[in-house]
């Protein structure tokens, strides 16, 4: 039995968002080159798995955030539809610099044994890549801030409003860390090769800062019990 027009509409939007994220994850693999034709090609493709894993994890993070939004705001409306479509648009642009950054980072971390040497040839190139990646990361973080603010404004109870508020703060933190990464990529001297990795390592601050925020955010509202759970 259908739950009404709003439920059917949101289901179609969610299916479209899920399909778009799945397509972008496919692009992470397809963009790596043609299908392997020899054992050497297969070995080269397998060496790209660490970079693919990084990109997959980040795309999964953004997908899960949208899923979490839908758990807080199940019904469809013009604002959530528009923001969801813009998120899909940005993700489809963001996927290529994400792959480049993943491969380049894996290349440097592995001591230049994994593929990626043909993507970035200097520390300056790496800085440009961090700026492009950071711009996409900030844009997505801002979109999720708007999305969860919308959920908070239309929350059906105090628990939902609090959870949406936590997500708003978390994505603000993500955006600020992305801005810090861009600032370091533009401001650090390019002569020192160690500086090429600093903007990337900045993103490790995100779970630390979000964890600290959750500690000081105050007491948590109890989730209301539905009649079915009682």
C-alpha positions in Angstrom: 0.0 0.0 0.0 1.4 3.5 -0.9 1.9 6.0 1.8 0.8 8.9 -0.4 2.2 11.1 -3.2 5.0 12.6 -1.1 6.3 9.1 -0.2 6.2 7.9 -3.8 8.0 11.1 -5.0 10.8 10.8 -2.4 11.3 7.1 -3.3 11.9 8.1 -6.9 14.3 10.9 -5.9 16.2 8.5 -3.6 16.4 5.9 -6.4 17.8 8.5 -8.7 20.4 9.6 -6.2 21.4 6.1 -5.4 21.8 5.3 -9.2 23.9 8.5 -9.7 26.3 7.6 -6.9 26.6 4.0 -8.2 27.4 5.5 -11.7 30.1 7.7 -10.2 31.6 4.8 -8.4 31.7 3.0 -11.7 33.5 6.0 -13.2 36.3 5.6 -10.6 37.1 2.3 -12.2 36.3 3.0 -15.9 38.4 6.2 -15.8 41.4 4.2 -14.9 41.8 3.0 -18.5 40.8 0.2 -20.8 40.0 -3.3 -19.7 43.2 -5.4 -19.0 44.4 -7.4 -22.0 47.5 -8.9 -20.6 48.8 -10.0 -17.2 50.9 -6.8 -17.0 47.7 -4.8 -17.6 45.9 -6.7 -14.9 48.8 -6.1 -12.4 48.7 -2.4 -13.2 44.9 -2.3 -12.7 45.2 -4.1 -9.4 47.8 -1.6 -8.2 45.1 1.1 -8.6 42.9 -0.6 -6.1 44.2 1.5 -3.1 43.3 4.7 -4.9 39.9 3.3 -5.9 39.3 2.3 -2.2 39.9 5.9 -1.1 37.6 7.3 -3.7 34.9 4.7 -3.0 35.0 5.4 0.7 34.5 9.2 0.1 31.7 8.7 -2.3 30.1 6.2 0.1 30.4 8.9 2.8 28.5 11.4 0.8 25.9 8.8 -0.2 25.4 7.7 3.4 24.9 11.4 4.4 22.1 11.7 1.9 20.6 8.5 3.3 20.9 9.8 6.8 19.1 13.0 5.7 16.2 10.9 4.3 15.9 9.1 7.6 15.3 12.5 9.3 13.2 14.0 6.5 11.4 11.3 4.6 8.9 13.4 2.7 9.8 15.1 -0.5 9.5 18.9 -1.2 11.0 21.4 -3.6 14.0 22.3 -1.4 15.1 18.8 -0.7 14.6 17.8 -4.4 16.6 20.8 -5.6 19.5 20.3 -3.2 19.6 16.5 -4.0 19.9 17.2 -7.7 22.6 19.8 -7.1 24.5 17.3 -5.0 24.3 14.7 -7.8 25.5 17.3 -10.3 28.5 18.3 -8.1 29.4 14.7 -7.4 29.5 13.8 -11.1 32.0 16.7 -11.6 33.9 15.9 -8.3 34.5 12.2 -9.2 37.4 12.9 -11.6 39.6 15.1 -9.3 38.8 12.6 -6.6 40.3 9.8 -8.6 43.3 11.9 -9.5 43.9 12.9 -5.9 43.5 9.3 -4.8 46.0 7.9 -7.3 48.5 10.7 -6.7 48.3 10.3 -2.9 48.7 6.5 -3.2 51.7 7.1 -5.5 53.5 9.3 -3.0 52.6 7.3 0.1 53.8 4.1 -1.5 57.2 5.5 -2.3 56.3 5.9 -6.0 55.6 2.2 -6.5 51.8 2.5 -7.1 50.5 4.0 -10.4 50.1 7.8 -10.5 53.4 9.3 -11.7 51.8 10.4 -14.9 49.1 12.4 -13.2 51.1 14.8 -11.0 54.7 15.8 -12.0 55.6 18.3 -9.3 54.6 19.7 -5.9 53.0 22.7 -7.7 50.8 20.3 -9.6 49.8 18.6 -6.4 48.9 21.9 -4.9 46.6 22.7 -7.8 45.0 19.3 -7.4 44.4 19.9 -3.7 42.7 23.3 -4.6 40.4 21.7 -7.1 39.6 18.8 -4.8 39.0 21.1 -1.8 36.7 23.3 -3.8 34.5 20.3 -4.6 34.7 19.1 -1.0 33.6 22.5 0.3 30.8 22.8 -2.2 29.4 19.4 -1.2 29.8 20.2 2.5 27.9 23.4 2.0 25.1 21.6 0.2 24.8 19.1 3.1 24.7 21.9 5.6 21.7 23.3 3.7 20.1 19.9 3.4 20.3 19.1 7.1 19.3 22.7 8.1 16.2 22.1 6.0 15.6 18.8 8.0 16.1 20.7 11.3 13.6 23.4 10.3 10.9 20.8 9.5 11.8 18.3 12.2 8.8 16.4 13.7 10.3 16.2 17.2 13.2 17.4 19.3 15.3 14.3 18.7 15.1 14.7 14.9 16.0 18.4 15.2 19.0 17.6 17.4 20.3 14.9 15.0 19.9 17.3 12.1 21.8 19.9 14.1 24.6 17.5 14.8 24.9 16.9 11.1 24.9 20.6 10.2 27.8 21.2 12.6 29.7 18.2 11.3 29.4 19.3 7.7 30.4 22.9 8.7 33.6 21.3 10.2 34.2 19.4 7.0 33.9 22.6 5.0 36.2 24.5 7.3 38.8 21.8 7.1 38.5 21.8 3.3 39.1 25.6 3.3 42.2 25.1 5.6 43.5 22.5 3.1 43.2 24.9 0.2 44.9 27.6 2.2 47.8 25.3 3.0 48.0 24.2 -0.7 48.2 27.9 -1.7 50.4 29.1 1.1 53.0 26.5 1.8 56.4 26.9 0.0 56.5 24.5 -3.0 60.3 24.0 -2.7 59.9 21.5 0.2 58.6 18.1 -1.2 57.2 17.2 2.2 54.8 20.1 2.0 53.0 18.4 -0.9 51.3 16.0 1.5 50.3 18.5 4.2 47.1 19.7 2.6 45.9 16.1 2.2 46.8 15.2 5.8 44.7 18.1 7.0 41.5 16.1 6.2 42.5 13.7 9.1 41.4 16.5 11.4 37.8 15.9 10.5 37.0 12.9 12.7 39.0 14.4 15.5 37.1 17.8 15.4 33.7 16.1 15.0 34.5 13.8 17.9 35.4 16.8 20.1 32.3 18.6 19.0 30.1 15.7 19.9 31.7 15.5 23.4 31.0 19.2 24.1 27.6 19.4 22.3 25.7 18.7 25.5 23.2 16.1 26.6 21.5 14.1 23.9 17.7 14.0 23.5 16.2 10.5 23.7 14.8 9.1 20.5 11.0 8.9 20.8 9.6 5.4 20.8 7.1 4.7 18.0 3.9 2.7 18.8 5.3 -0.2 16.8 8.4 -0.3 19.0 6.6 0.1 22.3 
